């Protein structure tokens, strides 16, 4: 579960970091926000895009398209136009979110009904796109296969 939102203070710090190390290319920089002091803490920098690419695209920043155009020598700014992020786009990876639900229910933080209602806010999905449903069905078949193998091996 993720929500697109801007954090200008992080954008500035990340821009300075990347400029200082003279980095060019994709960079996925992860931060964690402390529950105690509400500050952001740097976790890591990955030199690739993220498994949340669909959220970025649905929020107006299609990194896959930008990367492809750059690779083939096209100026994406001329083709796509100005890029502006849309905040508030809710993204869901149902497989991972079900795992989080199990943990949060055990901790008493989230009820199954509250979780169920929250997933209806999602407009961006890790595995589902009606224009290309094969990744969803591939993931579904893989998950079913793993569960059957687990049942089979425990029998």
N, C-alpha and C positions, 0 to 999 in steps of 0.2 A: 504494500500500500504506500503510495507516495503522492505528494501534492506539489505542483509547480509553484514556486514562490521565489521572489528575488530577495537577496540579502546584500545590499550595496557595500556594507563593510567587508564582507567576504570577497565580493567581486574585486574590490580595490586591492585587498591583500593578495589575492591570487594573481591578479595582473602584475603586481610588483614582483612577486616570486618568480613568475614565468619570464618576465623581462630580465630579472637579475641573473637567472641561469641561462638566458638566451635560448629558451625552449621554443620550438615551433612544432605544431602538429596537434593531434588530439591529446587532451589531458583530462582525466577524470580525477578530480581531487575530492577526497572524502573528509568530512568533518563530523564530529559528534558534538551535540549540545548537552552540556551538563545540566542535570535536573536541579542540582544544588545552587550553582552560581549563574546559570543561564548563559554562560560563555561558550563559544565555539572552540573546539580543540581539533587541530590538524591530525588526521590519522595517516593518510597516505596519498601519493600521487601515482596514478597508473597512466601509462602511455598508450592508452586505447580508449575507445568509447565504452559505454556501460551496457549492461543488460536492460537498462531502463530507456534504451533508445526510442522506443515507441512513445514514452511520455514526452521526451524532448520534441519529437516530431508533432505530436498532438498539441503541444504547447506552443508550436510555431517555429521551432528550431530543429529542422531535419538534418542532423549531423551526417547521416548516411548519404543523403543527397548532396550536401555541401562537400563532403569528402570525395565522392565520386566525381563531381564536377571539377574540383581542384585537381584530382588525379589525371583527368583527361584534358586538362588545360583550359577549361571554361571558367569564366569569371561568374561565379554564382550570384554576385550582387547585381549584375546586369540581367540575369535570367530570372532570378527569384524576387529581386527588389529588396527593399529594406526588411531586415529581420527584426521582429519584435516578439518577445516572449509574452504568452498569455498566462497570467497567474491563476491559480485556483483549479487547474486541470487535475482531476483525481485519477490516479493510475492504480491498477490492481494486478497483482500476480497471485491468482487464487491459490495455487499450490503452496507458495510460501506463506500467504496470509492465513491459510488453514493451520499451518504449523504455529504461527504466532497466536492464533485463537486458542489452541490447546494450552500454551504456556500462560497466556493472560487469564484464561478461565481458572486454571489451577491457582494463580496468584490472587484471584478474586477481583481483578481489575476490569474485566470485560465479560459481559454475559453473551451467550450465544445469540439471543434475540437482538441485542444492541449491535453485535457484529454483523448479523444478517442485514439489518437496516442500513448499516454503514456502507455495505458493498454496492448498494444501489446508487451511491454518489459517483461511482467510477464511470468515466467516459473514455478511458484509455486502458488498454489491456496488454499484459505481457505476451500472451500467446494467441489472442483472438483478434482477427481482422477479417471482416466479411469479404474483403477483396482477395484475401489469401488465407483460407481456412486451414490449409495443410499443417502449418506449425502447431495449431491447436490440437488437431486430431492426432498428429504424431506424438505430442506430449501426452495426450490422454491415453493412447495405446501403450506408450512407454510406462506410464504410471500404473496402469492396470497390470501390465506384465510384471513389474517389480513387486506389486502386491501379491500376485498369484505365485511368483517364485518364492516369496517370503512365506506364504501359507504352506506351499509345497515342502519347503525345506524344514519347516517346524513340525510337520506332520510325522 
